[in-house]
Amino acid sequence: MRLFHFSDDPDIAVFEPRPVRNPSIRPVGLEWLNGPLVWAIDDDHDFMYLFPRDCPRILIWATPETLETERRQWLGEWRAAAYVERHWLERLEAETIHRYEMPAEQFEDLRDAGMWLARRRVVSIERTAISRLDQEFAPRRVELRVVDSLRLLKNLWNTGLHVSGIRLRNARDWA
């Protein structure tokens, strides 16, 4: 398994643990997840971060508990789907992000959507620049779906799919 950290910064020499920029409401006992950490994502879930930093998106995939009819309805033959608002498409086509490969042995598994964390500084193994982000999804068997508003997808959280929303505070009409 490989772990990655994505950034718009091409010059990170050392990843220092730092608190998240916008803390999340965490269950009791997990408040420490807002504290100083280095985050990484595994290679199966890297598509979640193939976006400009502030781009709002909703990502879905089937879990072992997902009904087959629901999986077919929402995913068809795709492994996952990534929804993005139409006005972000131009940035997906134009921006470059940097994928830093991280030493897996320095991270612990959060057991949540491919996320891993380190409590100490980490030096990456390699950096790869990725352009034309819109073309990175299909090779991963993830369908990029462009919509006018993510707000219309709020009911996805009522399905049997895994649903992740990232940077939704930046989505049009989300509140």
ABEGO torsion letter per residue (X at the ends): XBBBBBBABAABABBBBBBBABBBBBBBGAAAAABBBBBBBBAAAAAAABBBAABBBBBBBBBAABBAAAAAAAAEABABBBBBBAAAAAAAAABBBBBBBBBAAABBBAGBGGBBBBABBBBBABBBBBBGAAAAAAAAGBBBBBBABAAAAAAAAABABBBBBBGAAABBGAX
